[in-house]
Amino acid sequence: QVQLVESGGGLVQAGGSLRLSCTASGRTFSTYAMNWFHQAPGKEREFVAAINWSGSTTYYADSVKGRFTISRDNAKKTVYLQMNSLKPEDTAVYYCAADKTPSRDYESVSYWGQGTQVTVSS
């Protein structure tokens, strides 16, 4: 089992950047794939990015390709989401999530953090 805590959210102007962090507890972080999802008010939770256990393979939603970068540091038990060129439509609660394989389907992911709010003003 793994427990996840996100940080780094906040308010930023359009075109700005934020870096989200998600730190895990437990000894087995390096065996988990890590995912980021977001959820805007009134909308379903959506896939943003994912990374495999070693960091060698990454996946992105089309809407964030070229703007967001997912990375991980297994020694620090932390996964990051660097978000550049932010747009108002990126406004949402961002969640990190863990499971044995990367997934674009939030319903199939086992472990979740509490979420961190990202607000992008126009």
C-alpha positions as CSV (number, residue, x, y, z in Angstrom):
1,Q,0.0,0.0,0.0
2,V,1.2,3.6,-0.6
3,Q,0.0,6.9,0.7
4,L,0.3,10.0,-1.5
5,V,0.5,13.7,-0.7
6,E,0.5,16.4,-3.4
7,S,1.8,19.9,-3.1
8,G,2.7,22.9,-5.3
9,G,-0.7,24.0,-6.5
10,G,-1.7,27.6,-6.5
11,L,-2.9,30.6,-8.5
12,V,-0.9,31.6,-11.6
13,Q,-1.5,33.8,-14.6
14,A,-2.0,32.4,-18.1
15,G,1.3,31.6,-19.6
16,G,2.9,31.0,-16.3
17,S,4.4,27.8,-14.7
18,L,3.9,25.6,-11.7
19,R,5.5,22.4,-10.5
20,L,3.4,19.9,-8.6
21,S,5.0,17.3,-6.4
22,C,3.6,14.1,-5.0
23,T,5.5,12.4,-2.2
24,A,4.8,8.8,-1.2
25,S,5.1,6.9,2.0
26,G,6.1,3.2,2.1
27,R,9.0,1.2,0.9
28,T,7.7,0.2,-2.5
29,F,7.3,3.5,-4.3
30,S,9.8,2.5,-7.0
31,T,7.6,-0.5,-8.0
32,Y,4.6,1.7,-8.8
33,A,3.7,3.5,-12.0
34,M,2.6,7.1,-11.2
35,N,-0.2,9.1,-12.8
36,W,-1.6,12.6,-12.7
37,F,-5.2,13.3,-13.3
38,H,-7.2,16.5,-12.9
39,Q,-10.8,17.3,-12.3
40,A,-12.5,20.6,-13.0
41,P,-15.8,21.6,-11.4
42,G,-18.7,19.7,-12.9
43,K,-16.5,17.5,-15.0
44,E,-15.2,14.0,-14.9
45,R,-11.7,13.2,-13.7
46,E,-9.3,13.2,-16.6
47,F,-5.9,11.8,-17.4
48,V,-3.0,14.2,-17.6
49,A,0.2,12.3,-17.5
50,A,1.8,9.0,-16.4
51,I,5.2,7.5,-15.9
52,N,6.4,4.0,-15.5
53,W,8.2,2.6,-12.4
54,S,11.7,3.4,-13.7
55,G,10.9,6.8,-15.4
56,S,11.9,5.5,-18.8
57,T,8.4,5.8,-20.4
58,T,6.0,8.7,-20.1
59,Y,2.5,9.3,-21.4
60,Y,0.6,12.5,-21.9
61,A,-2.9,13.7,-22.7
62,D,-3.0,15.5,-26.1
63,S,-4.1,18.7,-24.3
64,V,-0.8,18.9,-22.3
65,K,1.8,17.5,-24.7
66,G,4.6,19.9,-25.2
67,R,3.6,21.9,-22.1
68,F,3.7,19.5,-19.2
69,T,6.5,17.1,-18.1
70,I,6.2,14.3,-15.7
71,S,9.3,13.0,-13.9
72,R,10.1,11.0,-10.8
73,D,12.9,10.6,-8.3
74,N,12.6,7.2,-6.7
75,A,15.2,8.0,-4.0
76,K,13.0,10.8,-2.8
77,K,9.8,8.8,-3.4
78,T,8.5,11.8,-5.4
79,V,6.8,12.3,-8.7
80,Y,6.7,15.8,-10.3
81,L,4.5,17.5,-12.9
82,Q,6.1,20.5,-14.4
83,M,3.4,22.6,-16.0
84,N,4.4,25.4,-18.4
85,S,2.5,27.7,-20.7
86,L,-0.6,27.3,-18.4
87,K,-4.0,28.1,-19.8
88,P,-7.2,28.9,-18.0
89,E,-8.6,25.6,-19.1
90,D,-5.9,23.9,-17.0
91,T,-7.7,25.1,-13.9
92,A,-8.7,22.0,-11.8
93,V,-7.8,19.9,-8.8
94,Y,-4.8,17.8,-9.7
95,Y,-4.4,14.4,-8.2
96,C,-1.5,12.0,-8.2
97,A,-2.3,8.3,-8.3
98,A,-0.3,5.1,-8.1
99,D,-0.8,1.6,-9.4
100,K,1.4,-1.2,-10.8
101,T,1.0,0.0,-14.4
102,P,0.4,3.4,-16.0
103,S,-3.3,4.1,-16.8
104,R,-5.4,6.7,-18.6
105,D,-8.5,5.3,-16.8
106,Y,-9.0,6.8,-13.4
107,E,-11.4,4.1,-12.4
108,S,-8.6,1.5,-12.7
109,V,-6.1,3.2,-10.4
110,S,-5.8,2.1,-6.9
111,Y,-4.1,4.7,-4.7
112,W,-4.9,8.4,-4.7
113,G,-3.7,11.6,-3.1
114,Q,-6.0,14.3,-1.7
115,G,-5.5,16.6,-4.6
116,T,-4.1,20.1,-5.0
117,Q,-5.9,23.1,-6.6
118,V,-4.4,24.8,-9.6
119,T,-6.1,28.0,-10.8
120,V,-5.0,29.8,-14.0
121,S,-6.3,33.3,-14.4
122,S,-6.7,34.9,-17.8
